């Protein structure tokens, strides 16, 4: 998946479900501009890099740092 694609239940759910069956914890997030797109239906340019990095770091901060991490986007 690319940065321009929103989280799509048709493509994400089977993978998330399969990982959950293997006792993996799955955490999904969207960047702010993608969340706005989902709410408004309007395609916009990505946020500035500093905003994207903050969103990514905030998502990482929500995770248990003592567990292995695999990042897929």
N, CA, C and O of each residue as an XYZ file, in Angstrom:
292
protein
N       0.837     -1.175      0.000
C       0.000      0.000      0.000
C       0.880      1.236      0.000
O       1.981      1.220      0.550
N       0.412      2.274     -0.596
C       1.166      3.505     -0.628
C       0.616      4.523      0.349
O      -0.429      4.319      0.967
N       1.333      5.610      0.475
C       0.940      6.669      1.389
C      -0.388      7.289      0.983
O      -1.116      7.792      1.838
N      -0.714      7.266     -0.286
C      -1.953      7.877     -0.763
C      -3.188      7.018     -0.510
O      -4.310      7.510     -0.634
N      -3.008      5.762     -0.161
C      -4.152      4.878      0.021
C      -4.626      4.901      1.464
O      -3.815      4.774      2.381
N      -5.939      5.063      1.683
C      -6.455      5.016      3.051
C      -6.446      3.585      3.573
O      -6.306      2.623      2.818
N      -6.599      3.477      4.883
C      -6.773      2.143      5.446
C      -8.057      1.577      4.874
O      -9.116      2.196      4.975
N      -7.966      0.428      4.288
C      -9.103     -0.170      3.603
C      -9.452     -1.481      4.284
O      -8.647     -2.412      4.278
N     -10.648     -1.570      4.874
C     -11.016     -2.808      5.557
C     -10.909     -4.048      4.680
O     -10.574     -5.122      5.181
N     -11.185     -3.929      3.383
C     -11.111     -5.106      2.510
C      -9.698     -5.644      2.398
O      -9.502     -6.852      2.270
N      -8.712     -4.760      2.445
C      -7.337     -5.232      2.330
C      -6.662     -5.394      3.686
O      -5.802     -6.260      3.844
N      -7.033     -4.586      4.657
C      -6.375     -4.633      5.970
C      -6.967     -5.688      6.896
O      -6.232     -6.343      7.635
N      -8.275     -5.859      6.867
C      -8.898     -6.774      7.825
C      -8.413     -8.212      7.710
O      -8.121     -8.818      8.741
N      -8.309     -8.796      6.515
C      -7.822    -10.183      6.457
C      -6.419    -10.337      7.040
O      -6.141    -11.311      7.740
N      -5.541     -9.389      6.757
C      -4.196     -9.469      7.307
C      -4.232     -9.297      8.826
O      -3.580    -10.050      9.550
N      -4.988     -8.315      9.310
C      -5.084     -8.084     10.751
C      -5.698     -9.288     11.451
O      -5.232     -9.691     12.518
N      -6.732     -9.862     10.864
C      -7.369    -11.043     11.457
C      -6.407    -12.224     11.508
O      -6.360    -12.948     12.502
N      -5.644    -12.417     10.445
C      -4.684    -13.515     10.419
C      -3.600    -13.345     11.470
O      -3.211    -14.308     12.132
N      -3.115    -12.126     11.623
C      -2.104    -11.873     12.648
C      -2.685    -12.057     14.045
O      -2.015    -12.589     14.930
N      -3.922    -11.622     14.249
C      -4.569    -11.786     15.556
C      -4.729    -13.266     15.903
O      -4.595    -13.649     17.065
N      -5.012    -14.094     14.904
C      -5.130    -15.533     15.155
C      -3.793    -16.134     15.588
O      -3.753    -17.191     16.218
N      -2.713    -15.459     15.246
C      -1.375    -15.901     15.666
C      -0.942    -15.213     16.967
O       0.229    -15.245     17.345
N      -1.923    -14.588     17.643
C      -1.693    -13.863     18.899
C      -0.820    -12.624     18.736
O      -0.119    -12.228     19.668
N      -0.861    -12.021     17.573
C      -0.190    -10.746     17.361
C      -1.181     -9.640     17.696
O      -2.378     -9.772     17.440
N      -0.689     -8.573     18.259
C      -1.535     -7.407     18.498
C      -1.385     -6.472     17.299
O      -0.268     -6.186     16.866
N      -2.493     -6.005     16.773
C      -2.491     -5.162     15.577
C      -2.964     -3.762     15.963
O      -3.986     -3.604     16.630
N      -2.223     -2.771     15.545
C      -2.587     -1.372     15.784
C      -2.530     -0.659     14.439
O      -1.504     -0.688     13.759
N      -3.620     -0.029     14.060
C      -3.661      0.695     12.788
C      -3.859      2.180     13.055
O      -4.503      2.563     14.032
N      -3.315      2.994     12.201
C      -3.551      4.431     12.300
C      -3.475      5.035     10.910
O      -2.893      4.462      9.989
N      -4.072      6.194     10.785
C      -3.982      6.961      9.549
C      -3.321      8.290      9.860
O      -3.450      8.816     10.966
N      -2.623      8.822      8.895
C      -2.075     10.159      9.037
C      -3.229     11.161      9.052
O      -4.308     10.861      8.540
N      -3.017     12.356      9.635
C      -4.119     13.324      9.758
C      -4.822     13.649      8.439
O      -6.049     13.740      8.400
N      -4.061     13.825      7.363
C      -4.713     14.178      6.096
C      -5.585     13.043      5.570
O      -6.583     13.293      4.894
N      -5.220     11.802      5.873
C      -6.044     10.676      5.439
C      -7.312     10.585      6.286
O      -8.376     10.236      5.773
N      -7.207     10.893      7.564
C      -8.395     10.916      8.419
C      -9.356     12.005      7.942
O     -10.568     11.796      7.907
N      -8.810     13.172      7.573
C      -9.670     14.241      7.035
C     -10.339     13.790      5.744
O     -11.519     14.064      5.526
N      -9.589     13.099      4.884
C     -10.154     12.609      3.621
C     -11.320     11.662      3.880
O     -12.347     11.718      3.204
N     -11.140     10.790      4.872
C     -12.191      9.833      5.201
C     -13.451     10.561      5.681
O     -14.566     10.141      5.372
N     -13.272     11.655      6.437
C     -14.417     12.404      6.954
C     -15.086     13.271      5.898
O     -16.312     13.367      5.861
N     -14.287     13.907      5.036
C     -14.839     14.858      4.073
C     -15.070     14.267      2.695
O     -15.880     14.783      1.925
N     -14.358     13.178      2.373
C     -14.447     12.605      1.038
C     -13.632     13.370      0.012
O     -13.675     13.050     -1.176
N     -12.879     14.388      0.460
C     -12.089     15.205     -0.459
C     -10.618     14.828     -0.376
O     -10.050     14.719      0.710
N     -10.019     14.634     -1.531
C      -8.596     14.312     -1.587
C      -7.795     15.596     -1.386
O      -8.037     16.603     -2.050
N      -6.840     15.544     -0.464
C      -5.984     16.695     -0.202
C      -4.524     16.255     -0.255
O      -4.213     15.064     -0.258
N      -3.667     17.221     -0.296
C      -2.238     16.928     -0.265
C      -1.851     16.408      1.117
O      -2.513     16.724      2.106
N      -0.794     15.620      1.191
C      -0.322     15.177      2.507
C       0.105     16.367      3.364
O       0.459     17.431      2.856
N       0.059     16.155      4.671
C       0.537     17.167      5.604
C       2.042     17.357      5.437
O       2.712     16.576      4.762
N       2.555     18.411      6.066
C       3.999     18.663      6.061
C       4.716     17.496      6.737
O       4.126     16.809      7.572
N       5.973     17.266      6.388
C       6.715     16.153      6.994
C       6.733     16.172      8.520
O       6.656     15.113      9.144
N       6.833     17.358      9.139
C       6.857     17.401     10.601
C       5.543     16.912     11.197
O       5.544     16.288     12.258
N       4.430     17.185     10.536
C       3.122     16.719     11.009
C       3.015     15.203     10.838
O       2.516     14.508     11.723
N       3.486     14.696      9.698
C       3.459     13.251      9.459
C       4.321     12.510     10.484
O       3.907     11.484     11.024
N       5.514     13.031     10.746
C       6.400     12.394     11.721
C       5.804     12.411     13.121
O       5.915     11.428     13.854
N       5.169     13.524     13.499
C       4.541     13.592     14.822
C       3.420     12.569     14.931
O       3.303     11.892     15.953
N       2.599     12.446     13.902
C       1.506     11.468     13.921
C       2.058     10.053     14.046
O       1.513      9.235     14.786
N       3.129      9.768     13.329
C       3.743      8.444     13.377
C       4.318      8.172     14.763
O       4.122      7.092     15.321
N       5.023      9.146     15.312
C       5.597      8.980     16.657
C       4.512      8.838     17.714
O       4.645      8.035     18.638
N       3.432      9.615     17.583
C       2.314      9.494     18.534
C       1.716      8.093     18.483
O       1.376      7.523     19.520
N       1.587      7.540     17.281
C       1.056      6.175     17.149
C       2.006      5.172     17.796
O       1.557      4.241     18.464
N       3.299      5.349     17.607
C       4.278      4.452     18.229
C       4.241      4.549     19.746
O       4.408      3.546     20.440
N       4.022      5.758     20.264
C       3.972      5.953     21.715
C       2.810      5.206     22.366
O       2.851      4.928     23.564
N       1.785      4.881     21.598
C       0.629      4.162     22.131
C       0.897      2.664     22.281
O       0.090      1.947     22.874
N       1.999      2.198     21.759
C       2.288      0.767     21.748
C       3.125      0.358     22.949
O       3.805      1.181     23.562
N       3.064     -0.917     23.269
C       3.890     -1.506     24.318
C       5.315     -1.607     23.786
O       5.593     -2.394     22.881
N       6.205     -0.815     24.348
C       7.575     -0.757     23.841
C       8.358     -2.040     24.096
O       9.416     -2.244     23.500
N       7.857     -2.902     24.969
C       8.569     -4.131     25.283
C       8.264     -5.286     24.354
O       8.793     -6.383     24.532
N       7.414     -5.052     23.363
C       7.034     -6.130     22.444
C       7.640     -5.888     21.072
O       7.914     -4.744     20.709
N       7.855     -6.956     20.304
C       8.365     -6.782     18.938
C       7.409     -5.924     18.106
O       6.203     -5.903     18.353
N       7.952     -5.233     17.141
C       7.168     -4.326     16.316
C       7.418     -4.616     14.845
O       8.565     -4.713     14.407
N       6.340     -4.754     14.089
C       6.401     -4.876     12.638
C       5.539     -3.755     12.085
O       4.381     -3.610     12.479
N       6.087     -2.964     11.181
C       5.349     -1.839     10.610
C       5.042     -2.153      9.156
O       5.937     -2.471      8.373
N       3.761     -2.058      8.803
C       3.310     -2.306      7.435
C       2.428     -1.139      7.034
O       1.546     -0.736      7.791
N       2.657     -0.602      5.865
C       1.788      0.460      5.365
C       1.614      0.254      3.903
O       0.916      1.030      3.250
